Amino acid sequence: MRIAVTGIGTVSAIGITCAQTLQSLLDEWSGIGKMYALSSNHTELPVGEVPYSDAELKDLLGINEPMPRTALLGIMAAREALRTAGMSIANSQEPIAFISGTTVGGMDLTEQHWADYQEGKAIEHIRMHEAGETTRIIAKHLSPFTSHLSPFIATPSTACSSALNAIMLGANLLRTGQAKTVLAGGAESLSKFHLNGFNTLMILDHEACRPFDADRAGLNLGEGAGYLVLEREEDALARGAKILAYIGGYANTCDAYHQTASSADGEGAYRAMKGALEMAHLNPADIDYVNAHGTATPNNDLSESVALLRLFVDHMPAVSSTKAFTGHTTSASGGLEAAICVLAMQHAFVPANLRWSKTAEGLITPVCHTEHKPLRHVLCNAFGFGGNESALILSAEGIDLSEAPLVEISKQREVEVSDDSEVSTFVSPAEARRMTPQMRRIVAAAKKAMQESGVAQPDAIVCATQWGCMLQSMRFLQDMIASDEQQLKPTPFIQSTHNTVASLIAILTGNHGYNATYSQGKQSLACALTDIRTQMALGLIRSALVLEFDEQVETWDQVLSLIGDRTENIARASIYICKKPSIYQLIESHKSQDKSLFVLRFNPEHPIFAGHFPGQPVVPGACLVQIAEDLLSDMLGHAVRFNSVTNLKFRQAITPDKEVLMTITEGKYTIEDNVSHVMYAQFAATYMCPDSDL
Amino acid sequence: MEQLIEQLKAQIIEALNFEDMTPADIDTDAPLFGEGLGLDSIDALELIMLMDREYGIKLADPKAGKAIFQSVRTMAEYIQANRTK
């Protein structure tokens, strides 16, 4: 199936509509400047702020009720995305999914009203602290299709890669038939909390940022929102929608290196970009433009450059970071920048990498001024704390992605470790040094679950948490308020993000696989399980470590008691596997063992393909299709029949030895129950000899 | 100087959460990063903050910490020469 992008919405420092955003990009007008709406003592720090106060935003949106600024920015961008998609689905009964990444959520309200809470006032804001609540509020204000949003709402919170992960989950829901329309992206407002947090890391430039420049001195924090409307190509065409772009491929990996820094070899970034290319069946040379993560910190830009050079070698496409325009919009960045990529494709230009002047060893050279040229395939990167690295390819051409019915999953093991001496057998003192007691328990539970189930390296680590890492969050928040934003310790901030636990476990176990965290109230676990079940159906993963985490914090419980709620200590780790292997899993399993399912021989003068399987005799003249059918039937334990020969697609290449290399890239098959599945690519690595005896 | 070194060791243990350690466990001349205590970039930021909070020393460039944080002794020497409180 092909996934079409039919709507986009953008809100950032350079515009509150796509038209404004486009104009600013073309004019090379940066939105970095002095803070206006944010009330922080650190006025020396430039920011990429949406130039409206909360009250002004509410006026623009026609909203009166209290809500986090993140929700206001999100509503604005999400409404625009639906508008550009021409969505008139007030009467639609089709399943809709709204997936919106955020980390700040309602932190702006919590920091503004902290003193009020101590006096029992302003309690209507308390509930909005939760990241998932922001998504729920946005969904509620997406009129006219609000009432139909209930089927699926999810809030990925993987720090700065959150919005790209939202888009990936959205695409996966479409591919498994769980949604008909997806609105996905992310939103994030500035807050004193994360401005001070980034400041403790000493990675904020006191001037406007200079991505990829030799003298770059850090990032500028920004805010905004960006969403894409996704639907099947045929659905978009059927309702006469204009297709703006297609989802080409995507991948989420973990750098598994450090809580905040990127590895010197850019391993996670490299794997994410490579994975996206593989899903899209594209070569590096096919990419026309990379919208880099490019935060302008010394570490990110060097690590990302290394990864880009590893991947593209001699075919480096045009690269730029639009964060020089918008600042780093953190959890929103993937959605905002994916939408910017769509604008760039539609209007045939490469956005400039502003303020770049000098290169240094190891750094890529970005595009300094707007370049007008057609863009067929564009790569968008978003990397986050904990090494959560994501990459998305957007294409002007339709790219076929496999689809699959949902599969059953089963829980292999569920582990909780509450005894401190048992914790210490799994977590060394060096590992435990920065962790809160509850973090130590979840790490111990995870390690024990992996050990007992024999799944030492699960393909995915997914965490479900209602409140996130509250102990460190509350420490940082209270210190910040008490000290008037001075002399804050970095560690509590680093460990305040919701994805701390999942990424920490990946770092400690060297797991480069899929890594995500969901924060959706009591539905967080359901979101996590939907994610892994969907990916198992598509063969993207075979096993997953699922974490349930929340930590009880006295100060926050006192606040929550005002609304009759409380936190709980939860640290549970479970291993899930797919009940029945799907065709995709067989394919992936062969790939991982570096084995090919088919070895094919091809005589260019002979109309029929012939082939054999590794270790089996050649069957001259035998039809590849029959062989493929027999093999797959054997492996799956039921009859597999390809619908027709024409549904098999091949890709061929001539090697320097004049061998013809063939790869099956696509095939349709029917199983006994006549459910038609499409399988694509990856299931045959093959070689051909023109001089063969065929 | 020796008094400052002892005080600094206690402050490092507290700031970096070395729960089971005492000042006697830290070798004054051993490297703080890599081998020795095995500190990393987050710890470097914590040490910069410690110098700001306890001794009124502000480092604008985190890279400047590299020379200062070679050992507890180099750190103490830097503090003695630059402290404002």
Interface residues (C-beta under 8 A of the other chain):
Chain A: T200 L201 M202 H258 Q259 T260 A261 P429 A430 R433 R434 Q487 L488 K489 P490 T491 I494
Chain B: A15 L16 N17 F18 E19 D20 G38 D40 S41 I42 L45 E46 I48 M49 D52 R53 P62
